[in-house]
Amino acid sequence: MEYLLNLGILFCIYGILALSLNLTVGMAGLLSLAHAAFYGIGAYAAALGMTALGMNFFVSLALGAVINISAAGIVGKILSRWKGDYYAIVSAGLSIIVFSILLNWKGLTRGPLGIFGIPKPVIFGYAIESNTVFLVLCLIVLAIVFVLYQWLDHSTFGRAAKAVREDEQLASVLGYNPPRIKSILLCLSAIIAGVAGGLFASYIAFIDPSTFHIKEGIFLFTIIIIGGLASSRGSVLGALVLLSLPEVLRFIGLPYEIAAQMQQIIYGAALVLMMVFKPKGFLGKYRI
């Protein structure tokens, strides 16, 4: 039972991350690989807020949101000079910078030693120690983010974002402000990724920089490509498929070393096959 609860919690966290990344990539059309950075900032803000500052879990999430909004504003300003592939390359570089800060600022983050003893959330004096209750919390957050994505997708703002994605110059002529729309989506995406990071830190009770390497950003990118760009249901489906895959390999009985390598090979093969035969993903609305 604990095994299934663990999978359920991780699925919720990665579902939240996939939905947040799809706001940037699917809705805004920005090929960002900086998402692991926002995820890491949220996780470290929650961890340090609770362990070093004695904050409540939700207050520490708010702290992470403030830091991520600031970071997203700076990142958005820098990345606004590039588009397409160049945007992806520069965003990957920014992700590496954040990873290096987490790894080397030992006075704050403890570097490669990580932060341990991160407490569970406390709601109205009740500490969520049970994985069952923690799963319920994660499901609630996932549902809120899912509904928020759906609302944005069908709102006037969502239609404006799609117009900017399809033809930025035409959108400008029609009176929209593409830089502002992109900035709002990037900030909202960063906030949600930070919430996922806070949930992850509190659940695992230990974090170190290796969890927030750029390869994590690439993995999240793979989730939304396979699930489908600009699709809330596709984000959730992609998270479910890619998180289930390692468990399938585990049940086959492959040795850990071989299973780990096979996992990466299968991820790569799935990505190539999807790009060739189903470039919109399972439930996507756009090609990459």
MOKAUR-V295166 format. One record per backbone hydrogen bond with DSSP energy under -0.5 kcal/mol. NH is the residue of the N-H (numbers start at 1). CO is the residue of the C=O. E is the energy in kcal/mol with one decimal. If there is no record, write none. Layout:
NH,CO,E
NH,CO,E
This chain:
5,1,-2.3
6,2,-2.5
7,3,-2.0
8,4,-2.5
9,5,-2.4
10,6,-2.3
11,7,-2.6
12,8,-2.1
13,9,-2.3
14,10,-2.7
15,11,-2.4
16,12,-2.4
17,13,-2.1
18,14,-2.5
19,15,-2.3
20,16,-2.3
21,17,-2.5
22,18,-2.2
23,19,-1.0
24,20,-0.9
24,21,-0.5
25,21,-3.0
26,22,-0.6
27,22,-2.3
28,23,-1.1
29,25,-0.5
30,24,-2.4
31,29,-0.6
32,30,-2.1
37,34,-0.9
38,34,-1.2
39,35,-2.3
40,36,-2.4
41,37,-2.5
42,38,-2.2
43,39,-1.9
44,40,-2.8
45,41,-2.4
46,42,-2.1
47,43,-2.5
48,44,-2.9
49,45,-2.3
50,46,-2.1
51,47,-2.5
52,48,-1.9
53,48,-1.5
55,49,-3.3
60,56,-2.4
61,57,-1.7
62,58,-1.7
63,59,-2.1
64,60,-2.3
65,61,-2.3
66,62,-2.3
67,63,-2.2
68,64,-2.7
69,65,-2.5
70,66,-2.0
71,67,-2.7
72,68,-3.2
73,69,-2.3
74,70,-2.1
75,71,-3.1
76,72,-3.2
77,73,-1.8
78,74,-2.1
79,75,-3.2
80,76,-1.4
81,78,-1.1
82,79,-2.0
86,83,-1.3
87,83,-0.6
88,84,-1.7
89,85,-2.2
90,86,-2.5
91,87,-2.6
92,88,-1.9
93,89,-1.8
94,90,-2.0
95,91,-1.9
96,92,-1.9
97,93,-1.8
98,94,-2.1
99,95,-2.2
100,96,-2.4
101,97,-2.1
102,98,-2.5
103,99,-2.0
104,100,-2.2
105,101,-2.5
106,104,-2.0
108,105,-1.2
109,105,-2.9
110,106,-1.1
113,110,-1.7
114,111,-1.4
115,207,-2.5
117,205,-1.0
118,205,-1.6
123,126,-2.7
124,122,-0.5
126,123,-1.9
127,125,-0.6
128,121,-2.9
129,127,-1.6
134,130,-2.1
135,131,-2.4
136,132,-1.7
137,133,-2.2
138,134,-2.5
139,135,-2.7
140,136,-2.2
141,137,-2.2
142,138,-2.7
143,139,-2.5
144,140,-2.4
145,141,-2.6
146,142,-2.6
147,143,-2.6
148,144,-2.5
149,145,-2.6
150,146,-2.4
151,147,-2.7
152,148,-2.6
153,149,-2.7
154,150,-1.5
155,151,-0.5
155,152,-1.0
158,152,-0.6
159,155,-2.1
160,156,-2.1
161,157,-2.5
162,158,-2.2
163,159,-1.9
164,160,-2.2
165,161,-2.4
166,162,-2.3
167,163,-2.5
171,167,-2.4
172,168,-1.9
173,169,-2.1
174,170,-2.0
175,172,-1.3
176,171,-2.4
178,176,-0.6
181,177,-2.3
182,178,-2.6
183,179,-2.2
184,180,-2.4
185,181,-2.1
186,182,-2.5
187,183,-2.5
188,184,-2.6
189,185,-2.5
190,186,-2.2
191,187,-2.3
192,188,-2.1
193,189,-2.3
194,190,-2.1
195,191,-1.8
196,192,-2.1
197,193,-2.1
198,194,-2.3
199,195,-2.3
200,196,-2.4
201,197,-2.6
202,198,-2.3
203,199,-2.2
204,200,-2.8
205,201,-2.1
207,115,-2.0
211,208,-1.6
212,209,-1.9
213,210,-1.0
216,213,-1.8
217,213,-0.8
218,214,-2.1
219,215,-2.1
220,216,-2.3
221,217,-2.0
222,218,-2.2
223,219,-1.9
224,220,-1.7
225,221,-1.7
226,222,-2.5
227,223,-2.7
228,224,-2.3
229,280,-0.5
229,286,-0.5
231,228,-1.0
235,231,-1.8
236,232,-1.7
237,233,-2.6
238,234,-2.9
239,235,-1.9
240,236,-2.1
241,237,-2.6
242,238,-2.4
243,239,-1.9
244,240,-1.5
245,241,-1.4
246,242,-0.6
247,243,-0.5
248,244,-1.9
249,245,-2.0
250,246,-1.9
251,247,-2.0
252,248,-1.4
253,249,-0.8
253,250,-0.7
254,249,-1.2
259,255,-3.0
260,256,-2.5
261,257,-1.4
262,258,-2.9
263,259,-2.2
264,260,-1.4
265,261,-2.1
266,262,-2.9
267,263,-2.3
268,264,-2.4
269,265,-2.7
270,266,-2.9
271,267,-2.2
272,268,-2.3
273,269,-2.7
274,270,-2.4
275,271,-2.1
276,272,-1.8
277,273,-3.1
278,273,-0.6
278,274,-1.7
281,278,-2.7
282,226,-2.5
283,227,-2.6
284,280,-0.7
285,229,-2.4
286,229,-0.5
288,279,-0.7
